[in-house]
Amino acid sequence: MQRRQFVQLSLGTLAGLWAAGCGGDSSSALAGGSAGNPTNGGAVAARLQTSEDVLFESDLRNRLFQMNPYSGLIVAQDDSGKELFRSTATTHPYSLGVAEDQLIYVLDRGQGDVAVLDNQGVLQRRIGQANFNSAFQMAVGARELYLLSAVEQALFVLDLNGQLLRRLPLPDRTFFRDVAVGPGGEIHLLQGTPPVVLVWSPQGNLLRTYGPGPAIHGRSLGLDDQGRAFITDPVGEQIHLFDAAGNYVQAFSQLGGQPLQALVREDGTLFVLIQEVN
């Protein structure tokens, strides 16, 4: 099984590199140092290592959630890496987010619903009543949940009590890899081929598109609180950055492997999940 690790980057350091014309090469930012000290490299490599095929999410409180979709285990860590809880309340956790009510919402593909956990990982309730077996990705807004289903070619919008608010149809014969919610509530959908991002209003009206950029093989999409988008490209071993208007800004590489996920935290730190290349 291929080893995975997190690389922790300072966005301030990367911005300095881009401004200096070093855009495509982030090796200086990965040299070492601490995320809080951009003058000393601005990065900490290998904050977490694993050989499991696990998934990750982060939240605005700078917690990191590790999900094992096979064992059902969810492990939460704080900003320093201290473990906060371990939860086995789900059977196949695949996507996670924290809403305005500070509860943790987990798409449980094993149950076909959404498990709602408190901040100690204790199950509070389940919503969806096994109606979302086909959902494989979820984004959590302030007060709404967005469940992406390739089988039903739809994006389901639920309130935090699990009531279906809208069923937004997706374009025919189009596969979407990821969904994210921007700071203004707009919905970003990462299309598989070609890897274009569709931006919808909360009601499902197309606002704009952006991408695909230079030969991007998009796997996942992360948004920061400014609306900037980070698209991982494991084939090209790069992360591509777009500004809030959808303009292509830059790519950075030399991450030590294939980037699978890019999680942007409120403090301006970018966590990149890297899979080593054999």
C-alpha positions in Angstrom: 0.0 0.0 0.0 1.4 3.4 -0.9 2.4 5.7 1.9 0.6 9.0 2.3 1.6 12.1 4.3 0.5 15.7 4.9 2.6 18.6 3.8 1.8 21.8 5.6 2.3 25.0 3.6 2.0 28.7 4.5 0.0 30.5 1.8 1.9 33.7 2.8 5.1 32.0 1.8 3.7 30.8 -1.5 2.4 34.3 -2.3 5.8 35.7 -1.7 7.3 33.1 -4.1 4.8 33.9 -6.8 5.4 37.6 -6.4 9.1 36.9 -6.8 8.5 35.0 -10.0 9.2 31.6 -8.6 5.6 30.4 -9.3 6.0 26.9 -10.5 8.6 25.8 -7.9 7.5 25.6 -4.3 10.6 23.7 -3.2 11.8 26.6 -1.1 8.5 26.7 0.8 8.9 23.0 1.5 12.4 23.2 2.9 11.3 23.3 6.5 10.5 25.7 9.3 7.1 26.4 10.9 3.8 27.5 9.4 3.8 30.5 11.7 7.2 31.7 10.6 7.2 32.3 6.8 10.7 33.6 6.8 11.9 30.2 8.0 10.5 28.2 5.1 6.8 28.5 6.0 6.2 24.7 5.9 6.3 21.6 8.0 6.5 18.4 6.0 5.0 15.2 7.2 2.8 16.4 10.1 0.9 13.2 9.7 1.9 9.9 8.0 -0.3 7.0 7.2 -0.3 4.0 4.9 -4.1 3.6 5.1 -6.4 4.6 2.3 -8.0 7.3 4.4 -9.8 10.6 3.7 -9.4 13.9 5.4 -11.2 17.1 6.1 -10.5 20.3 8.1 -12.8 22.9 9.7 -12.7 26.6 10.7 -11.5 25.6 14.1 -8.4 24.2 12.5 -9.2 20.7 13.5 -8.2 17.8 11.2 -10.5 14.8 10.7 -9.1 11.5 9.5 -11.8 9.1 8.1 -11.2 5.5 7.4 -14.1 4.4 5.0 -13.4 0.7 5.6 -13.2 0.5 9.4 -15.6 3.4 10.0 -13.2 5.1 12.3 -13.0 8.9 12.5 -10.1 10.5 14.3 -10.1 14.2 15.1 -6.9 16.2 16.0 -6.5 19.8 17.1 -4.1 22.3 15.6 -1.1 20.9 17.5 -1.8 17.3 16.4 -3.3 16.3 19.7 -6.0 13.7 19.4 -9.4 15.0 20.4 -11.6 12.0 19.9 -12.1 8.7 18.1 -15.5 7.8 16.8 -17.0 4.6 15.4 -20.5 6.1 14.9 -20.3 5.6 11.2 -19.8 2.5 9.0 -18.4 4.1 5.8 -17.5 7.7 6.4 -16.6 9.4 3.1 -17.1 13.2 3.5 -17.3 15.5 6.5 -18.1 19.1 7.3 -19.0 21.4 10.2 -22.0 23.7 9.9 -23.0 26.9 11.6 -24.4 25.0 14.6 -20.9 23.6 15.2 -22.1 20.0 14.8 -20.1 17.6 12.6 -21.9 16.2 9.6 -20.6 13.0 8.1 -21.8 11.4 4.8 -22.0 7.7 5.7 -22.1 5.7 2.5 -22.6 2.5 4.5 -25.9 3.7 5.9 -26.9 6.0 2.9 -27.5 8.9 5.2 -25.7 11.7 7.2 -24.5 11.1 10.7 -24.5 14.1 13.0 -21.8 14.1 15.7 -21.1 16.4 18.6 -17.6 17.8 19.3 -16.6 14.6 21.2 -17.6 12.4 18.3 -20.8 11.2 19.9 -23.7 10.4 17.5 -26.6 12.8 18.0 -28.9 11.7 15.2 -29.0 10.5 11.7 -30.7 12.3 8.8 -31.6 11.2 5.3 -33.2 7.9 6.3 -31.1 5.8 3.9 -32.3 7.9 1.0 -28.8 8.8 -0.2 -27.1 5.5 -0.9 -25.8 6.9 -4.2 -24.2 10.1 -2.7 -20.4 10.0 -2.8 -19.4 13.5 -1.9 -20.8 16.2 0.4 -20.2 19.9 1.0 -21.4 21.6 4.2 -22.5 25.2 4.1 -23.5 27.4 7.0 -27.1 26.0 7.1 -27.3 23.5 4.2 -25.9 20.2 3.1 -25.0 19.5 -0.5 -24.9 15.8 -1.5 -23.5 14.8 -4.9 -24.9 11.7 -6.6 -23.4 10.5 -9.9 -26.0 7.7 -10.1 -29.0 10.0 -10.0 -27.1 12.8 -11.8 -28.3 15.3 -9.2 -27.1 17.5 -6.3 -29.4 17.2 -3.3 -29.7 20.2 -1.0 -30.8 19.5 2.6 -31.3 21.7 5.6 -29.5 20.7 8.8 -32.6 18.7 10.0 -32.3 16.6 6.8 -35.3 18.0 5.0 -34.8 18.0 1.2 -34.9 21.6 0.0 -33.9 21.2 -3.6 -32.9 18.6 -6.1 -30.6 20.2 -8.7 -30.1 18.2 -11.9 -26.6 17.8 -13.2 -25.8 17.9 -16.9 -26.4 14.6 -18.7 -23.5 12.2 -19.2 -21.1 14.3 -17.1 -19.2 13.0 -14.1 -18.4 15.4 -11.2 -15.5 14.5 -8.9 -16.0 17.0 -6.1 -18.3 19.7 -4.7 -17.4 22.7 -2.5 -19.3 25.8 -1.1 -17.8 29.3 -1.5 -17.8 32.0 1.1 -20.9 33.6 -0.6 -22.8 30.4 -0.6 -22.1 29.6 -4.3 -21.7 26.0 -5.3 -18.5 24.8 -7.1 -18.7 21.5 -9.0 -15.4 19.9 -10.2 -16.2 18.2 -13.5 -14.2 15.1 -14.4 -13.5 15.4 -18.1 -12.7 18.0 -19.1 -11.9 19.3 -15.6 -14.0 22.4 -15.7 -15.5 23.9 -12.5 -19.1 25.0 -12.7 -20.2 27.7 -10.3 -23.9 27.7 -9.4 -26.0 29.9 -7.3 -27.6 28.2 -4.2 -30.7 27.8 -6.4 -28.7 25.9 -9.1 -28.4 28.7 -11.7 -25.1 28.7 -13.6 -23.1 31.8 -12.7 -19.8 31.1 -14.4 -17.2 28.4 -15.2 -13.5 28.3 -14.8 -10.6 26.1 -15.7 -9.4 23.7 -16.9 -6.0 25.4 -16.9 -3.0 23.8 -18.6 -3.6 20.0 -18.8 -5.1 19.6 -15.4 -6.3 16.1 -14.3 -8.5 17.4 -11.4 -9.1 15.0 -8.5 -10.3 17.3 -5.7 -11.3 20.9 -5.1 -10.7 23.0 -2.0 -11.8 26.6 -1.4 -10.5 29.1 1.1 -12.5 31.9 2.8 -11.5 34.3 0.0 -13.1 32.1 -2.6 -9.8 31.0 -4.1 -9.8 27.4 -5.5 -7.1 24.8 -5.2 -7.4 21.9 -7.6 -5.2 18.9 -7.0 -3.7 17.1 -10.1 -2.1 13.8 -9.0 -1.2 12.9 -12.6 0.8 16.2 -13.1 1.9 16.1 -9.5 0.7 19.8 -9.1 -1.8 21.9 -7.3 -3.5 24.6 -9.4 -4.7 27.9 -7.9 -7.6 30.0 -9.3 -8.6 33.4 -7.8 -12.1 34.1 -6.6 -13.2 35.2 -10.1 -12.0 32.0 -11.6 -8.8 33.3 -13.2 -5.9 31.0 -13.4 -3.1 32.2 -11.1 -0.4 29.6 -10.7 0.6 26.0 -10.2 3.0 24.7 -7.6 4.7 21.4 -7.6 7.7 19.5 -6.2 5.5 18.4 -3.3 7.3 15.0 -3.0 4.5 12.9 -4.6 1.0 13.0 -6.0 -1.3 15.5 -4.3 -4.7 14.0 -3.5 -6.4 16.6 -1.4 -5.8 20.3 -0.5 -7.4 21.5 2.6 -7.3 25.3 3.3 -7.8 26.4 6.9 -9.0 29.6 8.3 -5.5 30.6 9.5 -4.2 30.6 5.9 -2.5 27.2 6.1 -2.8 24.7 3.3 -2.6 21.0 4.1 -1.8 18.9 1.1 -2.3 15.1 1.3 0.5 13.5 -0.7 0.8 10.0 -2.0 4.3 8.8 -2.6 5.1 7.6 -6.1 6.6 4.1 -6.4 
